Amino acid sequence: MPEKFYLDTDEGSEECKIITSLYSEKRKKHYLIYQPVEKKTEEIYVSIYDPDSDEEDYELIDVVDEDELEEVASLLEEFYDEVNDYEKEDGHSI
């Protein structure tokens, strides 16, 4: 998976940085967590994607269900907790 990609929007093409990808066993879906590079904001975005599709042209699907968004937020929290635990135990920084 690339570190960055371009997202086509109504305003044109927008460069985005991939933060991480997550998989939900419960929903059997893959999620891409990303952030626009040019926008000076700390907001992050999540979309459903198929990792088996063409890497040059991932189809990103908006997550609109509130329960699903809460589950993704929980998965992301677990991910960051694991990263923080790893950094504390091993003295590494990711």
N, CA, C and O atoms as a Tinker XYZ file with bonds, in Angstrom:
   376  protein
     1  N      0.852000   -1.178000    0.000000    73     2
     2  CA     0.000000    0.000000    0.000000    64     1     3
     3  C      0.894000    1.236000    0.000000    63     2     4     5
     4  O      1.864000    1.309000    0.755000    81     3
     5  N      0.566000    2.195000   -0.841000    73     3     6
     6  CA     1.361000    3.427000   -0.887000    64     5     7
     7  C      1.158000    4.263000    0.381000    63     6     8     9
     8  O      0.200000    4.060000    1.127000    81     7
     9  N      2.070000    5.199000    0.607000    73     7    10
    10  CA     1.957000    6.089000    1.767000    64     9    11
    11  C      0.993000    7.238000    1.499000    63    10    12    13
    12  O      0.394000    7.787000    2.425000    81    11
    13  N      0.849000    7.596000    0.230000    73    11    14
    14  CA    -0.030000    8.702000   -0.155000    64    13    15
    15  C     -0.847000    8.293000   -1.371000    63    14    16    17
    16  O     -0.489000    7.366000   -2.099000    81    15
    17  N     -1.939000    8.995000   -1.574000    73    15    18
    18  CA    -2.760000    8.774000   -2.757000    64    17    19
    19  C     -3.487000   10.072000   -3.085000    63    18    20    21
    20  O     -3.496000   11.010000   -2.288000    81    19
    21  N     -4.091000   10.115000   -4.255000    73    19    22
    22  CA    -4.854000   11.287000   -4.669000    64    21    23
    23  C     -6.331000   10.949000   -4.671000    63    22    24    25
    24  O     -6.754000    9.950000   -5.253000    81    23
    25  N     -7.104000   11.786000   -4.017000    73    23    26
    26  CA    -8.546000   11.614000   -3.904000    64    25    27
    27  C     -9.228000   12.625000   -4.807000    63    26    28    29
    28  O     -8.993000   13.828000   -4.687000    81    27
    29  N    -10.066000   12.147000   -5.706000    73    27    30
    30  CA   -10.814000   13.047000   -6.588000    64    29    31
    31  C    -12.009000   13.607000   -5.834000    63    30    32    33
    32  O    -12.839000   12.857000   -5.321000    81    31
    33  N    -12.090000   14.923000   -5.773000    73    31    34
    34  CA   -13.189000   15.606000   -5.098000    64    33    35
    35  C    -13.858000   16.570000   -6.070000    63    34    36    37
    36  O    -13.406000   16.721000   -7.205000    81    35
    37  N    -14.918000   17.213000   -5.636000    73    35    38
    38  CA   -15.593000   18.206000   -6.473000    64    37    39
    39  C    -14.675000   19.386000   -6.793000    63    38    40    41
    40  O    -14.825000   20.041000   -7.825000    81    39
    41  N    -13.724000   19.647000   -5.895000    73    39    42
    42  CA   -12.792000   20.765000   -6.081000    64    41    43
    43  C    -11.561000   20.369000   -6.880000    63    42    44    45
    44  O    -10.728000   21.226000   -7.176000    81    43
    45  N    -11.420000   19.104000   -7.238000    73    43    46
    46  CA   -10.246000   18.633000   -7.971000    64    45    47
    47  C     -9.607000   17.449000   -7.266000    63    46    48    49
    48  O    -10.261000   16.742000   -6.501000    81    47
    49  N     -8.354000   17.246000   -7.524000    73    47    50
    50  CA    -7.618000   16.127000   -6.935000    64    49    51
    51  C     -6.915000   16.594000   -5.662000    63    50    52    53
    52  O     -6.298000   17.659000   -5.639000    81    51
    53  N     -7.014000   15.795000   -4.616000    73    51    54
    54  CA    -6.462000   16.179000   -3.318000    64    53    55
    55  C     -5.496000   15.082000   -2.835000    63    54    56    57
    56  O     -5.868000   13.912000   -2.756000    81    55
    57  N     -4.265000   15.472000   -2.518000    73    55    58
    58  CA    -3.284000   14.509000   -2.022000    64    57    59
    59  C     -3.608000   14.156000   -0.567000    63    58    60    61
    60  O     -3.854000   15.040000    0.253000    81    59
    61  N     -3.606000   12.861000   -0.260000    73    59    62
    62  CA    -3.911000   12.389000    1.091000    64    61    63
    63  C     -2.807000   11.464000    1.589000    63    62    64    65
    64  O     -2.227000   10.695000    0.823000    81    63
    65  N     -2.531000   11.553000    2.873000    73    63    66
    66  CA    -1.544000   10.697000    3.519000    64    65    67
    67  C     -2.282000    9.557000    4.216000    63    66    68    69
    68  O     -3.233000    9.797000    4.959000    81    67
    69  N     -1.851000    8.324000    3.982000    73    67    70
    70  CA    -2.456000    7.181000    4.647000    64    69    71
    71  C     -1.875000    7.058000    6.043000    63    70    72    73
    72  O     -0.658000    6.986000    6.215000    81    71
    73  N     -2.750000    7.035000    7.040000    73    71    74
    74  CA    -2.321000    6.874000    8.424000    64    73    75
    75  C     -2.186000    5.396000    8.753000    63    74    76    77
    76  O     -1.159000    4.953000    9.268000    81    75
    77  N     -3.230000    4.641000    8.451000    73    75    78
    78  CA    -3.194000    3.197000    8.645000    64    77    79
    79  C     -4.403000    2.574000    7.967000    63    78    80    81
    80  O     -5.295000    3.276000    7.491000    81    79
    81  N     -4.421000    1.275000    7.929000    73    79    82
    82  CA    -5.602000    0.547000    7.471000    64    81    83
    83  C     -5.999000   -0.412000    8.580000    63    82    84    85
    84  O     -5.146000   -0.900000    9.322000    81    83
    85  N     -7.266000   -0.678000    8.691000    73    83    86
    86  CA    -7.801000   -1.550000    9.736000    64    85    87
    87  C     -8.770000   -2.542000    9.123000    63    86    88    89
    88  O     -9.343000   -2.295000    8.062000    81    87
    89  N     -8.948000   -3.679000    9.808000    73    87    90
    90  CA    -9.906000   -4.679000    9.358000    64    89    91
    91  C    -10.857000   -4.988000   10.506000    63    90    92    93
    92  O    -10.424000   -5.183000   11.642000    81    91
    93  N    -12.141000   -5.031000   10.210000    73    91    94
    94  CA   -13.154000   -5.372000   11.198000    64    93    95
    95  C    -13.602000   -6.812000   10.967000    63    94    96    97
    96  O    -14.211000   -7.129000    9.945000    81    95
    97  N    -13.294000   -7.676000   11.926000    73    95    98
    98  CA   -13.759000   -9.065000   11.864000    64    97    99
    99  C    -15.280000   -9.109000   11.891000    63    98   100   101
   100  O    -15.907000   -9.892000   11.177000    81    99
   101  N    -15.861000   -8.257000   12.726000    73    99   102
   102  CA   -17.311000   -8.239000   12.893000    64   101   103
   103  C    -18.025000   -7.918000   11.582000    63   102   104   105
   104  O    -19.000000   -8.579000   11.226000    81   103
   105  N    -17.545000   -6.913000   10.873000    73   103   106
   106  CA   -18.212000   -6.471000    9.647000    64   105   107
   107  C    -17.587000   -7.047000    8.382000    63   106   108   109
   108  O    -18.144000   -6.918000    7.291000    81   107
   109  N    -16.425000   -7.684000    8.533000    73   107   110
   110  CA   -15.701000   -8.254000    7.380000    64   109   111
   111  C    -15.410000   -7.171000    6.336000    63   110   112   113
   112  O    -15.613000   -7.359000    5.137000    81   111
   113  N    -14.922000   -6.025000    6.843000    73   111   114
   114  CA   -14.610000   -4.893000    5.964000    64   113   115
   115  C    -13.225000   -4.347000    6.297000    63   114   116   117
   116  O    -12.754000   -4.433000    7.431000    81   115
   117  N    -12.593000   -3.785000    5.278000    73   115   118
   118  CA   -11.312000   -3.106000    5.430000    64   117   119
   119  C    -11.568000   -1.605000    5.417000    63   118   120   121
   120  O    -12.400000   -1.107000    4.658000    81   119
   121  N    -10.838000   -0.894000    6.272000    73   119   122
   122  CA   -10.995000    0.553000    6.371000    64   121   123
   123  C     -9.649000    1.232000    6.137000    63   122   124   125
   124  O     -8.607000    0.743000    6.571000    81   123
   125  N     -9.689000    2.333000    5.464000    73   123   126
   126  CA    -8.512000    3.144000    5.223000    64   125   127
   127  C     -8.663000    4.430000    6.031000    63   126   128   129
   128  O     -9.658000    5.141000    5.894000    81   127
   129  N     -7.681000    4.722000    6.865000    73   127   130
   130  CA    -7.674000    5.934000    7.686000    64   129   131
   131  C     -6.665000    6.882000    7.040000    63   130   132   133
   132  O     -5.503000    6.523000    6.852000    81   131
   133  N     -7.109000    8.087000    6.702000    73   131   134
   134  CA    -6.238000    8.999000    5.966000    64   133   135
   135  C     -6.525000   10.452000    6.329000    63   134   136   137
   136  O     -7.506000   10.779000    6.996000    81   135
   137  N     -5.606000   11.317000    5.851000    73   135   138
   138  CA    -5.702000   12.743000    6.143000    64   137   139
   139  C     -5.237000   13.533000    4.922000    63   138   140   141
   140  O     -4.193000   13.220000    4.350000    81   139
   141  N     -5.993000   14.546000    4.519000    73   139   142
   142  CA    -5.537000   15.399000    3.406000    64   141   143
   143  C     -4.228000   16.096000    3.780000    63   142   144   145
   144  O     -4.073000   16.583000    4.900000    81   143
   145  N     -3.300000   16.139000    2.844000    73   143   146
   146  CA    -1.983000   16.734000    3.099000    64   145   147
   147  C     -2.055000   18.254000    3.147000    63   146   148   149
   148  O     -1.452000   18.871000    4.025000    81   147
   149  N     -2.773000   18.857000    2.231000    73   147   150
   150  CA    -2.799000   20.314000    2.093000    64   149   151
   151  C     -3.623000   21.029000    3.164000    63   150   152   153
   152  O     -3.344000   22.181000    3.493000    81   151
   153  N     -4.620000   20.363000    3.698000    73   151   154
   154  CA    -5.474000   21.013000    4.696000    64   153   155
   155  C     -4.744000   21.068000    6.030000    63   154   156   157
   156  O     -4.171000   20.075000    6.478000    81   155
   157  N     -4.770000   22.198000    6.637000    73   155   158
   158  CA    -4.126000   22.386000    7.939000    64   157   159
   159  C     -5.132000   22.053000    9.039000    63   158   160   161
   160  O     -5.632000   22.938000    9.734000    81   159
   161  N     -5.415000   20.770000    9.181000    73   159   162
   162  CA    -6.386000   20.309000   10.162000    64   161   163
   163  C     -5.905000   18.996000   10.755000    63   162   164   165
   164  O     -5.096000   18.291000   10.152000    81   163
   165  N     -6.401000   18.675000   11.925000    73   163   166
   166  CA    -6.063000   17.403000   12.549000    64   165   167
   167  C     -7.138000   16.360000   12.292000    63   166   168   169
   168  O     -7.053000   15.240000   12.795000    81   167
   169  N     -8.151000   16.722000   11.509000    73   167   170
   170  CA    -9.213000   15.780000   11.190000    64   169   171
   171  C     -8.661000   14.630000   10.368000    63   170   172   173
   172  O     -7.810000   14.816000    9.499000    81   171
   173  N     -9.164000   13.436000   10.661000    73   171   174
   174  CA    -8.823000   12.280000    9.848000    64   173   175
   175  C    -10.105000   11.724000    9.249000    63   174   176   177
   176  O    -11.198000   11.973000    9.756000    81   175
   177  N     -9.962000   10.979000    8.178000    73   175   178
   178  CA   -11.109000   10.445000    7.459000    64   177   179
   179  C    -11.000000    8.932000    7.391000    63   178   180   181
   180  O     -9.907000    8.370000    7.460000    81   179
   181  N    -12.142000    8.284000    7.254000    73   179   182
   182  CA   -12.179000    6.831000    7.134000    64   181   183
   183  C    -13.083000    6.463000    5.960000    63   182   184   185
   184  O    -14.152000    7.042000    5.767000    81   183
   185  N    -12.627000    5.491000    5.191000    73   183   186
   186  CA   -13.417000    4.969000    4.084000    64   185   187
   187  C    -13.257000    3.454000    4.046000    63   186   188   189
   188  O    -12.251000    2.907000    4.498000    81   187
   189  N    -14.253000    2.803000    3.506000    73   187   190
   190  CA   -14.179000    1.366000    3.269000    64   189   191
   191  C    -13.449000    1.179000    1.941000    63   190   192   193
   192  O    -13.665000    1.934000    0.993000    81   191
   193  N    -12.581000    0.164000    1.879000    73   191   194
   194  CA   -11.897000   -0.116000    0.621000    64   193   195
   195  C    -11.643000   -1.614000    0.491000    63   194   196   197
   196  O    -11.732000   -2.358000    1.467000    81   195
   197  N    -11.331000   -2.037000   -0.712000    73   195   198
   198  CA   -11.014000   -3.432000   -0.998000    64   197   199
   199  C     -9.518000   -3.527000   -1.287000    63   198   200   201
   200  O     -9.061000   -3.055000   -2.328000    81   199
   201  N     -8.739000   -4.138000   -0.368000    73   199   202
   202  CA    -7.291000   -4.199000   -0.578000    64   201   203
   203  C     -6.885000   -5.074000   -1.763000    63   202   204   205
   204  O     -5.745000   -5.005000   -2.223000    81   203
   205  N     -7.804000   -5.890000   -2.256000    73   203   206
   206  CA    -7.497000   -6.753000   -3.396000    64   205   207
   207  C     -7.754000   -6.067000   -4.735000    63   206   208   209
   208  O     -7.478000   -6.638000   -5.790000    81   207
   209  N     -8.280000   -4.850000   -4.694000    73   207   210
   210  CA    -8.527000   -4.126000   -5.945000    64   209   211
   211  C     -7.217000   -3.509000   -6.437000    63   210   212   213
   212  O     -6.184000   -3.600000   -5.773000    81   211
   213  N     -7.279000   -2.895000   -7.586000    73   211   214
   214  CA    -6.121000   -2.256000   -8.197000    64   213   215
   215  C     -5.599000   -1.140000   -7.293000    63   214   216   217
   216  O     -6.308000   -0.173000   -7.014000    81   215
   217  N     -4.354000   -1.285000   -6.841000    73   215   218
   218  CA    -3.770000   -0.320000   -5.902000    64   217   219
   219  C     -3.729000    1.094000   -6.474000    63   218   220   221
   220  O     -3.749000    2.066000   -5.718000    81   219
   221  N     -3.672000    1.217000   -7.779000    73   219   222
   222  CA    -3.631000    2.532000   -8.406000    64   221   223
   223  C     -4.999000    3.211000   -8.415000    63   222   224   225
   224  O     -5.095000    4.415000   -8.653000    81   223
   225  N     -6.057000    2.439000   -8.155000    73   223   226
   226  CA    -7.397000    3.000000   -8.287000    64   225   227
   227  C     -8.359000    2.397000   -7.256000    63   226   228   229
   228  O     -9.404000    1.854000   -7.614000    81   227
   229  N     -7.991000    2.499000   -5.971000    73   227   230
   230  CA    -8.888000    2.004000   -4.926000    64   229   231
   231  C    -10.215000    2.758000   -4.997000    63   230   232   233
   232  O    -10.241000    3.977000   -5.165000    81   231
   233  N    -11.310000    2.019000   -4.868000    73   231   234
   234  CA   -12.606000    2.666000   -4.738000    64   233   235
   235  C    -12.848000    2.874000   -3.244000    63   234   236   237
   236  O    -12.910000    1.908000   -2.484000    81   235
   237  N    -12.984000    4.117000   -2.828000    73   235   238
   238  CA   -13.231000    4.432000   -1.423000    64   237   239
   239  C    -14.722000    4.671000   -1.221000    63   238   240   241
   240  O    -15.347000    5.442000   -1.950000    81   239
   241  N    -15.275000    4.005000   -0.230000    73   239   242
   242  CA   -16.702000    4.112000    0.061000    64   241   243
   243  C    -16.872000    4.799000    1.409000    63   242   244   245
   244  O    -16.274000    4.387000    2.403000    81   243
   245  N    -17.679000    5.836000    1.438000    73   243   246
   246  CA   -17.909000    6.571000    2.680000    64   245   247
   247  C    -18.548000    5.675000    3.742000    63   246   248   249
   248  O    -19.386000    4.826000    3.440000    81   247
   249  N    -18.133000    5.884000    4.984000    73   247   250
   250  CA   -18.771000    5.220000    6.120000    64   249   251
   251  C    -19.785000    6.212000    6.668000    63   250   252   253
   252  O    -19.412000    7.271000    7.172000    81   251
   253  N    -21.062000    5.875000    6.572000    73   251   254
   254  CA   -22.106000    6.811000    6.985000    64   253   255
   255  C    -22.908000    6.312000    8.189000    63   254   256   257
   256  O    -23.604000    7.099000    8.831000    81   255
   257  N    -22.823000    5.042000    8.497000    73   255   258
   258  CA   -23.549000    4.467000    9.624000    64   257   259
   259  C    -22.843000    4.829000   10.937000    63   258   260   261
   260  O    -21.655000    4.552000   11.100000    81   259
   261  N    -23.572000    5.444000   11.865000    73   259   262
   262  CA   -22.974000    5.896000   13.130000    64   261   263
   263  C    -22.380000    4.749000   13.942000    63   262   264   265
   264  O    -21.308000    4.898000   14.527000    81   263
   265  N    -23.069000    3.599000   13.984000    73   263   266
   266  CA   -22.552000    2.439000   14.716000    64   265   267
   267  C    -21.245000    1.949000   14.109000    63   266   268   269
   268  O    -20.316000    1.576000   14.826000    81   267
   269  N    -21.183000    1.954000   12.798000    73   267   270
   270  CA   -19.965000    1.526000   12.112000    64   269   271
   271  C    -18.826000    2.508000   12.378000    63   270   272   273
   272  O    -17.687000    2.093000   12.595000    81   271
   273  N    -19.125000    3.807000   12.363000    73   271   274
   274  CA   -18.106000    4.809000   12.678000    64   273   275
   275  C    -17.582000    4.648000   14.099000    63   274   276   277
   276  O    -16.382000    4.786000   14.339000    81   275
   277  N    -18.468000    4.358000   15.035000    73   275   278
   278  CA   -18.048000    4.138000   16.425000    64   277   279
   279  C    -17.153000    2.909000   16.531000    63   278   280   281
   280  O    -16.176000    2.908000   17.281000    81   279
   281  N    -17.488000    1.860000   15.779000    73   279   282
   282  CA   -16.657000    0.656000   15.799000    64   281   283
   283  C    -15.265000    0.943000   15.233000    63   282   284   285
   284  O    -14.264000    0.486000   15.784000    81   283
   285  N    -15.201000    1.692000   14.148000    73   283   286
   286  CA   -13.912000    2.049000   13.559000    64   285   287
   287  C    -13.113000    2.910000   14.537000    63   286   288   289
   288  O    -11.904000    2.726000   14.673000    81   287
   289  N    -13.769000    3.842000   15.215000    73   287   290
   290  CA   -13.092000    4.680000   16.216000    64   289   291
   291  C    -12.515000    3.804000   17.328000    63   290   292   293
   292  O    -11.407000    4.048000   17.806000    81   291
   293  N    -13.259000    2.800000   17.728000    73   291   294
   294  CA   -12.792000    1.874000   18.758000    64   293   295
   295  C    -11.584000    1.069000   18.263000    63   294   296   297
   296  O    -10.613000    0.883000   18.996000    81   295
   297  N    -11.653000    0.595000   17.017000    73   295   298
   298  CA   -10.513000   -0.135000   16.441000    64   297   299
   299  C     -9.278000    0.759000   16.357000    63   298   300   301
   300  O     -8.161000    0.318000   16.626000    81   299
   301  N     -9.489000    2.002000   15.987000    73   299   302
   302  CA    -8.378000    2.943000   15.888000    64   301   303
   303  C     -7.778000    3.231000   17.261000    63   302   304   305
   304  O     -6.560000    3.342000   17.396000    81   303
   305  N     -8.620000    3.351000   18.270000    73   303   306
   306  CA    -8.146000    3.542000   19.637000    64   305   307
   307  C     -7.286000    2.359000   20.083000    63   306   308   309
   308  O     -6.218000    2.545000   20.667000    81   307
   309  N     -7.760000    1.136000   19.805000    73   307   310
   310  CA    -6.993000   -0.067000   20.140000    64   309   311
   311  C     -5.645000   -0.053000   19.434000    63   310   312   313
   312  O     -4.623000   -0.394000   20.030000    81   311
   313  N     -5.644000    0.342000   18.162000    73   311   314
   314  CA    -4.403000    0.420000   17.398000    64   313   315
   315  C     -3.424000    1.380000   18.061000    63   314   316   317
   316  O     -2.259000    1.035000   18.259000    81   315
   317  N     -3.883000    2.583000   18.407000    73   315   318
   318  CA    -3.003000    3.563000   19.031000    64   317   319
   319  C     -2.547000    3.121000   20.423000    63   318   320   321
   320  O     -1.420000    3.418000   20.820000    81   319
   321  N     -3.392000    2.426000   21.160000    73   319   322
   322  CA    -2.987000    1.884000   22.457000    64   321   323
   323  C     -1.858000    0.879000   22.292000    63   322   324   325
   324  O     -0.902000    0.880000   23.067000    81   323
   325  N     -1.968000    0.016000   21.274000    73   323   326
   326  CA    -0.917000   -0.969000   21.009000    64   325   327
   327  C      0.388000   -0.281000   20.614000    63   326   328   329
   328  O      1.463000   -0.682000   21.059000    81   327
   329  N      0.293000    0.753000   19.781000    73   327   330
   330  CA     1.485000    1.503000   19.378000    64   329   331
   331  C      2.135000    2.145000   20.602000    63   330   332   333
   332  O      3.351000    2.069000   20.773000    81   331
   333  N      1.324000    2.775000   21.453000    73   331   334
   334  CA     1.863000    3.418000   22.657000    64   333   335
   335  C      2.495000    2.409000   23.592000    63   334   336   337
   336  O      3.550000    2.679000   24.166000    81   335
   337  N      1.872000    1.246000   23.760000    73   335   338
   338  CA     2.434000    0.188000   24.606000    64   337   339
   339  C      3.773000   -0.281000   24.050000    63   338   340   341
   340  O      4.727000   -0.476000   24.802000    81   339
   341  N      3.843000   -0.461000   22.733000    73   339   342
   342  CA     5.070000   -0.895000   22.090000    64   341   343
   343  C      6.178000    0.130000   22.317000    63   342   344   345
   344  O      7.310000   -0.230000   22.641000    81   343
   345  N      5.846000    1.397000   22.147000    73   343   346
   346  CA     6.840000    2.452000   22.331000    64   345   347
   347  C      7.337000    2.500000   23.764000    63   346   348   349
   348  O      8.530000    2.695000   23.995000    81   347
   349  N      6.444000    2.326000   24.732000    73   347   350
   350  CA     6.843000    2.359000   26.145000    64   349   351
   351  C      7.712000    1.169000   26.510000    63   350   352   353
   352  O      8.720000    1.326000   27.199000    81   351
   353  N      7.333000   -0.028000   26.053000    73   351   354
   354  CA     8.064000   -1.246000   26.394000    64   353   355
   355  C      9.438000   -1.300000   25.755000    63   354   356   357
   356  O     10.410000   -1.680000   26.408000    81   355
   357  N      9.531000   -0.929000   24.503000    73   355   358
   358  CA    10.776000   -1.096000   23.764000    64   357   359
   359  C     11.558000    0.199000   23.556000    63   358   360   361
   360  O     12.663000    0.179000   23.015000    81   359
   361  N     10.995000    1.305000   23.979000    73   359   362
   362  CA    11.674000    2.565000   23.803000    64   361   363
   363  C     11.762000    2.997000   22.334000    63   362   364   365
   364  O     12.592000    3.830000   21.969000    81   363
   365  N     10.907000    2.428000   21.517000    73   363   366
   366  CA    10.877000    2.779000   20.101000    64   365   367
   367  C      9.794000    3.813000   19.841000    63   366   368   369
   368  O      8.859000    3.985000   20.622000    81   367
   369  N      9.954000    4.479000   18.734000    73   367   370
   370  CA     8.935000    5.429000   18.293000    64   369   371
   371  C      8.535000    5.070000   16.878000    63   370   372   373
   372  O      9.388000    4.900000   16.006000    81   371
   373  N      7.243000    4.955000   16.654000    73   371   374
   374  CA     6.756000    4.605000   15.327000    64   373   375
   375  C      6.297000    5.848000   14.622000    63   374   376
   376  O      5.845000    5.778000   13.479000    81   375
